[in-house]
Amino acid sequence: MKNDKAPPFEITLKVRDSCLCLHIQRAARAIARHFDEVLRPVNLTNGQFSLLMSLNRPAPPRLGEIAELLAMDRTTLTAALKPLERRGLVRVRADGTDKRQRRLELTPEGGELLSAAYPIWEASHAEIERRIGGIIDPDQLRTTLRALS
């Protein structure tokens, strides 16, 4: 049954064909599924890989820094950390100077897993760059995406 209050179908087609948000989301989901698949042998999702990699730094970062880097709210980041903590890949500790702040630390086991996952990511990432390279320069795409975020 047709909904007479809905916009005409032509508008639906226009949005489908021109909506940047829709096209970026579709591409992001496709790439995320691809990385989930290639990282499956090391028992990581693409999101977990990115989160662990964001913790691979000389000093443990604050939770807020990582939330900002990954464009996540603190609640979502805290939920994403839980399975990594249970697996012993990440430690969450109170900040030494401000007990209200939490610092995130990659454990030795987390570092070892990242070392195993990185070559998988690198090869897969290079393949994606080759695939899109005939359409758009990957560096230009990264610059554009950074400008949007």
C-alpha positions in Angstrom: 0.0 0.0 0.0 1.4 3.4 -1.0 2.0 5.9 1.7 0.6 9.2 0.4 2.5 11.2 3.0 5.9 10.0 1.9 7.9 12.0 -0.7 7.8 10.9 -4.3 9.9 7.8 -5.3 12.0 10.1 -7.5 13.3 11.8 -4.3 14.3 8.3 -2.9 16.3 7.7 -6.1 18.0 11.1 -5.9 19.0 10.5 -2.3 20.2 7.0 -3.2 22.4 8.3 -6.0 23.7 11.5 -4.5 23.9 11.2 -0.7 27.5 11.4 0.4 26.7 10.0 3.8 25.1 6.9 2.3 28.0 6.3 -0.1 30.7 6.8 2.6 28.8 4.5 5.0 28.5 1.8 2.3 32.1 2.0 1.4 33.1 2.0 5.1 31.0 -1.1 5.8 32.4 -2.9 2.8 36.0 -2.2 3.8 35.3 -3.0 7.4 33.8 -6.4 6.4 36.9 -7.0 4.3 39.3 -6.3 7.1 37.1 -8.4 9.6 37.6 -11.3 7.2 41.3 -11.0 6.7 42.0 -10.4 10.4 39.8 -13.4 11.5 42.9 -15.8 11.6 44.3 -13.7 14.4 40.9 -13.4 16.2 40.5 -9.6 15.7 37.9 -7.4 14.1 38.9 -4.3 12.2 37.7 -2.2 15.0 39.8 -4.1 17.6 42.9 -3.8 15.3 42.4 0.0 15.1 41.9 0.3 18.8 44.9 -1.8 19.7 47.0 0.1 17.1 45.9 3.4 18.6 47.4 2.2 22.0 50.7 1.3 20.5 52.6 4.4 21.7 55.5 5.2 24.0 53.2 6.3 26.9 49.7 5.0 27.7 47.2 7.5 26.4 44.1 8.8 28.2 40.8 7.3 27.3 39.5 10.6 26.0 42.5 10.9 23.6 41.7 7.5 22.1 37.9 8.3 21.9 38.7 11.5 20.0 41.2 9.7 17.6 38.7 7.0 16.8 35.7 9.3 16.7 33.9 7.3 19.4 32.1 8.4 22.5 33.6 7.3 25.8 30.8 4.8 26.5 31.3 3.1 23.2 35.0 3.0 23.6 34.7 1.6 27.1 32.4 -1.2 25.8 34.9 -1.9 23.0 37.7 -2.2 25.5 36.0 -4.8 27.7 36.6 -7.9 25.5 40.2 -6.8 24.9 40.8 -6.4 28.6 39.3 -9.9 29.2 41.7 -11.3 26.7 44.6 -9.6 28.4 45.5 -7.4 25.5 44.8 -4.1 27.2 44.9 -2.7 30.7 42.8 0.2 31.9 44.4 2.1 34.8 43.8 5.3 36.8 46.0 8.1 35.7 48.9 8.7 38.1 48.2 12.4 38.7 44.4 12.6 38.1 42.5 9.5 39.5 39.4 10.6 37.6 41.2 10.0 34.3 41.9 6.5 32.9 44.9 5.5 30.9 44.9 2.7 28.4 47.9 0.4 28.1 48.7 -2.2 25.5 49.9 -5.3 27.2 52.9 -7.4 26.0 50.3 -9.9 24.7 48.5 -7.1 22.9 51.7 -6.0 21.3 52.5 -9.5 20.2 49.0 -9.9 18.6 49.5 -6.5 16.8 52.8 -7.8 15.5 51.1 -10.8 14.1 48.1 -8.8 12.7 50.2 -6.0 11.1 51.5 -8.0 8.1 47.9 -9.2 7.3 46.7 -5.6 7.5 49.6 -4.3 5.4 49.1 -6.8 2.6 45.3 -6.3 2.5 45.6 -2.5 2.8 48.0 -2.5 -0.2 45.5 -4.5 -2.2 42.7 -2.0 -1.5 45.0 0.9 -2.4 45.8 -0.8 -5.7 42.1 -1.4 -6.4 41.1 2.2 -5.8 44.3 3.7 -7.3 42.8 3.6 -10.8 39.9 5.7 -9.6 41.4 8.1 -7.1 44.7 8.8 -5.6 44.7 7.1 -2.1 46.6 10.0 -0.6 44.0 12.5 -2.0 41.2 10.3 -0.6 42.8 10.2 2.9 43.2 14.0 2.8 39.5 14.4 1.8 38.3 12.0 4.5 40.4 13.8 7.1 38.9 17.1 6.1 35.4 15.6 6.6 36.2 14.4 10.0 
